[in-house]
Amino acid sequence: MGPIDLALERKTESGWGVLAVEGEVDLYTSPQLRDAVNGMIEEGHERIVLDLTSVGFMDSSGLGVLVTALKRIRERDGSLALVCPEGSVHKVLTITGLDKVFPIHRSVAEATAA
């Protein structure tokens, strides 16, 4: 069995760039996520929402991508918000204390209204 694929879907909502992520974010798939987020930043998106609702698993490499993206977007006075309802990814963010670093919302609509 090969690595689980990661599905990424980009859209714009209320002036925010939204990246919907589906699958598992791990050592094999985190470079895809990093490239997608970096691409959005390079295109000039200053406010980005990562919708992690359909992510079943995220390891430390995925967390590293999130932290690096937050740093890059803050250097440009931008914002990075996460959509992450209760579940394993939310638990990882809480355990690592990253729930205090990232604004975490229950829905994309809530995140883009902030």
trRosetta pair geometry for C-beta under 8 A, 3 or more apart (Angstrom, degrees):
i j d omega theta_ij theta_ji phi_ij phi_ji
3 26 7.7 -147 -153 68 111 118
3 28 4.0 -118 -135 127 154 162
3 29 6.6 179 157 -47 125 91
4 23 5.4 171 138 -172 108 106
4 24 4.6 65 76 29 140 115
4 26 7.8 81 46 19 105 121
4 28 7.9 125 44 77 63 128
4 29 7.0 -47 82 -43 79 139
5 23 5.8 -113 99 -115 52 154
5 29 7.5 124 -167 -104 25 124
6 21 6.9 -24 -173 -162 102 87
6 22 7.2 147 -165 76 54 52
6 23 4.3 -148 -111 65 51 141
6 24 7.1 -104 -84 60 87 47
6 25 6.7 72 -112 -89 131 64
6 29 3.9 126 -35 -163 130 128
6 32 5.1 159 69 77 134 144
6 33 6.6 -85 162 -51 156 90
7 20 8.0 -19 115 111 90 90
7 21 7.5 142 81 -162 59 38
7 22 4.1 -14 60 62 105 107
7 23 5.7 129 11 -25 74 114
7 54 8.0 -31 64 107 109 136
8 19 6.1 -17 -164 -171 97 98
8 20 7.2 149 -158 78 43 57
8 21 6.0 -6 -105 -105 74 64
8 22 7.7 -162 -69 25 34 75
8 32 6.6 -162 -24 148 134 107
8 33 7.0 173 -86 -100 129 60
8 36 4.9 -116 -178 -98 159 163
9 19 7.3 149 74 -158 44 49
9 20 4.3 -12 60 56 98 107
9 22 7.7 30 -1 -3 103 110
10 17 6.9 -20 -160 -173 99 92
10 18 7.0 146 -156 82 49 57
10 19 5.5 -17 -99 -102 74 71
10 20 7.8 -157 -71 20 26 74
10 36 7.2 -160 -64 -170 113 109
10 40 7.0 -173 -128 -84 128 114
11 18 5.1 -19 68 63 79 106
11 20 7.4 21 14 -10 103 106
12 15 7.3 11 178 -109 101 10
12 16 6.9 162 -158 78 62 42
12 17 5.9 -36 -103 -102 76 51
12 18 6.7 161 -106 13 20 87
13 16 5.6 -24 70 59 72 93
13 18 5.1 23 14 -21 109 135
13 49 7.5 -42 54 33 112 137
13 108 6.1 57 67 153 162 118
13 109 7.8 -93 157 -91 139 52
13 112 5.0 -89 112 -84 102 165
14 112 4.0 121 54 159 129 122
14 113 7.0 -35 156 -71 174 51
15 47 6.6 41 124 57 86 134
15 112 7.5 143 53 -164 70 103
16 45 7.8 65 -171 -164 44 109
16 47 4.6 -81 -114 116 78 106
16 48 6.7 145 -175 -109 86 18
16 49 5.1 48 151 -11 134 106
16 81 7.8 -35 -151 36 144 117
16 111 7.1 -171 140 119 174 96
16 112 4.5 -134 16 -116 137 96
17 40 4.8 155 140 -164 154 125
17 43 7.9 123 -97 77 152 119
17 45 3.6 -22 -10 -137 143 146
17 47 6.9 148 19 87 75 57
17 48 4.8 -26 72 -107 99 76
17 49 7.3 179 88 25 48 68
18 48 7.6 159 -87 -161 29 58
18 49 4.7 -14 -112 65 76 105
18 51 6.1 33 -177 -22 99 113
18 108 5.7 37 -133 -147 140 127
18 112 7.3 -45 -70 -66 116 122
19 36 5.8 127 -143 137 141 122
19 37 6.6 -105 9 -84 167 73
19 40 6.5 -108 -52 -41 123 152
19 48 6.7 8 1 -173 105 105
19 49 7.2 178 27 88 63 55
19 50 5.4 -19 68 -113 100 64
19 51 6.8 -169 89 21 45 79
20 51 4.3 -22 -109 65 65 125
20 53 7.7 -34 -147 37 90 99
20 54 7.1 42 174 26 94 119
20 108 8.0 -43 -82 -73 96 137
21 25 6.8 10 165 -60 138 119
21 33 6.4 27 -119 -112 132 111
21 50 6.2 10 -9 -175 122 91
21 51 6.4 170 18 79 71 62
21 52 5.6 -7 59 -104 116 58
21 54 6.8 -171 97 66 52 87
21 55 5.4 12 109 -62 107 111
22 54 3.9 -16 -113 109 83 130
22 55 6.9 -138 -123 -70 25 56
23 29 6.6 -140 111 -156 126 168
23 54 7.4 30 -14 127 41 95
23 55 6.8 -14 66 -118 39 63
23 56 7.2 -61 174 20 22 95
24 29 6.3 128 92 26 68 147
24 55 7.0 112 -109 -162 30 76
24 56 5.8 -47 -81 63 80 91
24 57 4.3 2 -132 60 99 103
24 58 7.4 -170 -165 -72 60 45
25 29 5.6 -117 -125 92 43 112
25 30 5.5 79 -178 -85 84 77
25 33 5.8 16 -129 -29 115 153
25 55 5.8 -10 -8 -149 105 128
25 57 7.1 -165 38 99 59 61
25 58 4.4 9 63 -115 108 83
25 59 7.1 -153 104 25 69 65
25 61 7.5 -151 149 89 81 84
25 62 3.4 90 127 -107 116 135
25 65 7.3 -113 -179 38 127 138
26 29 5.7 64 43 29 65 94
26 30 6.5 -119 93 -29 17 96
26 57 6.7 4 -56 114 105 109
26 58 7.5 -160 -68 -139 59 34
26 59 4.8 55 -123 14 74 119
26 61 6.3 69 180 52 36 119
26 62 6.6 -35 -74 -35 28 109
27 30 6.4 -32 -120 14 16 114
27 59 6.7 -29 -34 71 74 140
27 61 4.8 123 -91 -3 55 158
29 32 5.4 -45 -170 29 65 117
29 33 6.7 61 138 -18 80 100
29 62 7.9 10 84 -82 91 104
30 33 5.4 -53 -150 38 45 113
30 34 6.1 49 152 -23 72 103
30 59 7.9 -93 -49 61 128 89
30 61 4.2 -148 0 130 163 105
30 62 4.9 -137 -99 -80 111 58
30 64 7.2 51 178 61 149 98
30 65 5.0 -161 -170 -35 101 134
31 34 5.4 -51 -143 37 35 115
31 35 6.2 36 158 -20 67 105
32 35 5.9 -56 -148 37 28 109
32 36 6.4 27 154 -19 63 108
33 36 5.8 -57 -148 36 30 111
33 37 6.3 24 158 -13 66 108
33 62 6.8 43 49 -131 159 81
33 65 5.2 71 100 152 114 162
34 37 6.1 -61 -148 40 27 105
34 38 6.0 24 157 -16 65 112
34 65 4.6 -118 -74 -130 86 111
34 68 7.1 11 -127 78 105 134
34 69 7.4 -149 -127 -60 61 103
35 38 5.8 -56 -141 41 28 111
35 39 6.1 36 156 -26 63 106
36 39 5.7 -53 -150 31 28 115
36 40 6.7 28 152 -18 61 102
37 40 5.7 -53 -153 33 34 111
37 41 6.5 33 150 -17 66 104
37 48 6.9 101 -144 162 86 160
37 50 7.2 -17 -95 -83 117 118
37 65 6.9 133 23 168 144 102
37 69 4.5 -41 150 -114 147 132
38 41 5.6 -54 -148 37 35 112
38 42 6.1 35 154 -19 68 107
38 69 7.5 -117 -61 -106 63 88
38 72 7.3 -17 -109 118 75 172
39 42 5.7 -54 -144 38 30 111
39 43 6.3 29 155 -19 64 107
40 43 5.7 -57 -149 36 30 111
40 45 4.4 -29 165 32 90 139
40 48 5.7 101 123 -106 141 130
41 44 8.0 93 173 -33 30 11
41 45 6.2 -78 -88 60 33 87
41 48 7.3 -56 -70 -37 76 144
41 69 7.3 -162 -45 -149 134 81
41 72 5.6 9 -150 128 167 123
41 73 5.9 -121 -110 -83 116 82
41 76 7.1 158 -162 12 99 150
41 78 7.6 -164 -126 41 90 164
45 48 5.3 79 133 -71 125 95
45 78 7.5 83 125 -147 60 147
46 73 7.2 134 -158 -162 46 94
46 76 6.1 -130 -122 123 87 114
46 77 7.1 -8 -160 90 120 71
46 78 3.8 -148 -170 -108 65 105
46 79 7.2 54 141 20 72 70
47 78 6.0 -153 -66 -166 45 91
47 79 4.7 11 -121 56 79 99
47 80 8.0 -171 -154 -74 43 37
47 81 7.8 11 -174 2 84 103
48 69 7.5 -88 82 165 146 121
48 73 6.3 -117 21 -106 116 153
48 78 7.1 41 1 153 89 128
48 79 7.3 -177 32 94 57 59
48 80 5.2 -7 68 -113 96 74
48 81 7.5 -179 94 29 49 65
49 80 7.9 158 -90 -161 29 49
49 81 4.9 -22 -110 72 76 96
49 82 7.5 153 -161 -98 64 17
49 83 6.1 42 174 -22 108 104
49 105 7.9 -40 -141 40 116 130
49 108 5.9 117 130 -136 151 81
49 111 4.6 111 -122 123 130 142
49 112 6.2 -68 -36 -63 148 83
50 66 7.2 -120 43 -115 164 95
50 69 7.8 81 -46 103 137 158
50 80 7.0 19 -8 -175 103 94
50 81 7.5 -174 25 91 67 46
50 82 5.3 -22 67 -112 95 69
50 83 7.0 -158 95 23 47 74
51 54 7.6 35 129 14 94 88
51 83 4.4 -7 -121 53 64 126
51 108 5.5 -25 -89 -75 122 106
52 55 4.4 -42 -168 16 81 127
52 58 7.4 -19 -157 -47 131 141
52 82 5.9 -5 5 -168 120 99
52 83 6.2 170 28 78 67 62
52 84 4.5 3 67 -89 117 92
52 89 5.3 -134 148 128 129 161
53 83 5.8 -29 -42 121 94 105
53 84 7.1 -153 -72 -107 50 37
53 85 6.1 40 -119 14 86 100
55 58 5.8 30 152 -51 131 105
55 84 7.9 -35 46 -117 115 94
55 89 5.1 61 92 -58 112 149
56 87 8.0 -93 -129 166 44 129
56 88 6.7 40 177 44 48 131
56 89 7.9 176 163 -36 6 103
57 88 6.3 -21 -98 106 54 143
57 89 7.5 -179 -130 -67 10 86
58 62 3.9 -112 -162 86 93 151
58 63 6.6 113 144 -48 112 75
58 88 7.7 160 21 116 79 96
58 89 4.9 65 9 -117 122 95
58 92 5.8 -155 74 61 100 159
59 62 5.7 108 53 11 51 101
59 63 7.4 -100 120 -2 35 94
60 63 5.3 -50 -146 37 41 114
60 64 6.3 50 152 -26 67 101
61 64 5.4 -47 -151 31 34 118
61 65 6.9 40 148 -22 62 98
62 65 5.6 -47 -154 28 36 113
62 66 6.8 37 149 -18 64 102
63 66 5.6 -52 -154 34 37 114
63 67 6.4 33 152 -17 69 105
63 92 7.0 -127 -71 145 121 119
63 93 7.9 174 -113 -93 105 65
63 96 6.4 -1 -143 84 151 177
63 98 6.6 -146 -150 -46 108 159
64 67 5.8 -54 -145 37 32 108
64 68 6.1 30 157 -17 66 109
65 68 5.9 -58 -145 40 27 110
65 69 6.2 29 156 -21 64 109
66 69 5.8 -57 -148 36 27 111
66 70 6.4 29 154 -21 64 106
66 80 7.9 162 -166 142 73 139
66 82 7.4 11 -144 -78 128 128
66 98 7.1 63 106 -171 137 147
66 102 7.0 -40 167 -68 122 144
67 70 5.7 -53 -150 33 31 113
67 71 6.5 33 151 -19 63 104
67 98 7.4 -100 -74 -119 96 123
67 101 7.6 3 -111 129 84 155
68 71 5.7 -53 -152 34 33 113
68 72 6.4 30 153 -18 66 106
69 72 5.8 -56 -147 37 32 110
69 73 6.2 21 159 -13 67 109
69 80 5.9 132 124 -121 100 159
70 73 6.1 -61 -144 41 27 103
70 74 6.1 26 158 -19 64 111
70 80 4.9 -126 -103 52 69 142
70 101 7.0 57 165 148 171 111
70 102 6.7 -110 -91 -89 140 92
71 74 6.0 -60 -146 37 26 109
71 75 6.6 34 153 -27 62 102
72 75 5.8 -51 -157 24 31 116
72 76 7.3 11 151 -2 61 106
73 76 5.9 -65 -159 45 40 103
73 78 3.9 -86 178 78 89 117
73 79 6.8 -76 141 49 127 9
73 80 4.9 122 55 -42 153 108
74 77 7.2 37 -168 -89 41 21
74 78 6.7 -108 -75 55 28 67
74 80 7.8 -74 -44 5 81 105
79 103 7.6 -4 -175 23 108 131
80 102 6.9 -62 106 -131 92 97
81 102 7.0 131 -138 179 38 89
81 103 4.6 -41 -120 80 90 106
81 104 7.5 169 -171 -89 75 24
81 105 6.1 25 166 -3 120 115
81 111 4.4 163 118 -158 139 111
81 114 6.6 135 -95 49 157 142
82 93 7.5 -172 96 -107 162 158
82 102 5.0 36 2 151 118 137
82 103 7.1 164 27 86 71 53
82 104 5.0 -22 75 -110 102 71
82 105 7.1 167 88 23 49 72
82 111 7.7 -151 76 -109 18 139
83 104 7.7 133 -110 -163 19 61
83 105 5.2 -39 -104 75 69 90
83 106 7.1 5 -152 120 82 11
83 107 6.2 19 -143 -161 123 11
83 108 5.4 -44 -65 -69 157 59
83 110 7.7 127 -113 59 100 98
83 111 5.4 -94 -68 -30 96 140
84 87 7.4 -123 180 48 77 102
84 89 5.4 -112 -150 105 118 113
84 90 4.9 159 142 -79 104 83
84 93 6.5 83 114 0 159 152
84 104 5.3 -57 48 -153 104 108
84 105 7.8 95 25 56 60 45
85 90 6.7 -76 115 -50 26 141
85 106 5.3 58 -91 -143 90 70
85 107 7.9 30 -58 -60 108 60
86 90 5.3 -99 -130 52 30 157
87 90 5.2 98 49 13 61 104
87 91 7.0 -112 109 -8 33 94
88 91 5.5 -54 -149 34 33 115
88 92 6.5 35 154 -20 66 102
89 92 5.7 -50 -151 33 35 112
89 93 6.5 35 151 -18 65 104
90 93 5.7 -55 -151 37 33 112
90 94 6.3 32 151 -19 66 108
90 99 7.6 55 -167 -89 69 121
90 104 7.2 115 -126 -177 90 147
91 94 5.7 -57 -149 37 31 112
91 95 6.2 31 155 -20 67 107
92 95 5.8 -52 -141 36 30 110
92 96 6.2 15 162 -7 64 112
92 98 8.0 0 123 37 72 123
93 96 6.3 -66 -144 46 24 101
93 98 4.5 -91 -153 76 73 103
93 99 4.7 102 134 -59 99 82
93 102 7.0 -70 -157 45 129 124
93 104 6.7 126 129 -83 156 145
94 97 7.8 37 180 -69 28 24
94 98 7.9 -74 -48 52 19 71
94 99 4.8 14 -92 -16 58 140
97 100 5.5 -34 178 24 74 114
97 101 7.1 71 128 -18 75 103
98 101 4.9 -55 -151 37 55 115
98 102 5.8 20 159 5 86 107
99 102 6.9 -61 -125 54 28 86
99 104 5.7 -42 -140 -6 79 143
103 111 7.3 135 116 -132 111 86
103 114 6.5 161 160 145 151 169
105 108 7.7 123 98 -88 129 18
105 110 4.3 -180 -174 99 122 110
105 111 4.0 -163 36 -67 154 83
105 114 6.9 -132 -76 -33 135 132
106 110 5.5 50 51 24 77 157
107 110 4.6 99 57 5 81 101
107 111 7.0 -147 95 -5 45 86
108 111 5.6 -57 -148 38 34 112
108 112 6.1 23 159 -12 70 110
109 112 6.2 -61 -141 42 26 101
109 113 6.2 25 158 -21 62 113
110 113 5.9 -61 -147 35 27 111
110 114 7.0 42 152 -41 60 97
111 114 5.9 -44 -162 6 34 117
